Amino acid sequence: MKEFLLKTPDLGDTEKIELVQWNFSPGDQISIGDEVIELVTDKAAFPVESPYSGILKSILIPKGSVVKTGEILGVLEIQE
């Protein structure tokens, strides 16, 4: 199976991005378009949707963490 790295998207000019919520746990089935992660900046909340269906293999960054653009947050095992 292939893996997809869930990364912090580019949210524009912001100094602080906080990962406030994982909506799934490792082992959970995820569908395309499911909101996997919620990020918050000083300006707004940003849900991160899954571009693939699969199983959340691992969470690398726990909720409550401050993250940077492009940082790997978790790993999705893609179902083909």
N, C-alpha and C positions, 0 to 999 in steps of 0.2 A: 504494500500500500504506500501511497505517496503521503508526504506531510506538507502542511501549509503552516508557515509561521505567522501567527497573529501579531501584528506590529502596531505601534502607536502611529496613527496617520498624521499627516502634516495639518495642523489646525491653525496655521497662520502665525502671526506675530504674537506669541504668548510666552511668558516666562515660566509659568507653572502649569503643569498638566497633572491632575491627580486621578488615579484609577480608583474610583469610588465603589464599583460593584462588578462582580462576576455574576452573570445570570445563570451560569451552568457550572457543574462540578466535573472533575476528571471522570471519564467514563460515560458521560451523558451524550446522547444523540443530538446533533445540531443539524438544522436544515438551512438551506440557502435563505438569506434574509433575516435569520434570527438575530436578535440583538444579544451579542455575547458579552460585551463589556460596556460599561458606562464610564466615560471620562468627563471631567469637569475642569474648566479653566476659570480664570477670573471673570470671563465674559459670558460663558454659556455651558450647558451640558451637551455632550456629544455621545450618542450611542454608536457603538461599532458593530456593524452587521457582518455576518459570515458570508463570504463570497462562494462558499462550497458547502455541501452536505458532508457530514462525517461525524467523528467522535472526538470530543475534547480529550486529547491524550495527556496534556499536562498544563498546569498553571505555573509560570515561572516568576511572575511578579504578583505579590498578594495585594488585595484591596487595601486602600489607605496609603499606597506608595505614590511618590511623585516620580513621573516618568518623562522621558525625552522623546521627541519625534524619532521614529524609526526603531525604537527599542522593542525587542522581542518580548511579548507579554505571555504568550502561551503557544501551544502546538496543537494543531488540528490534524487528525488522521483522516485523509480524504477517502471517501468511498466512491469507487468508479463504477 
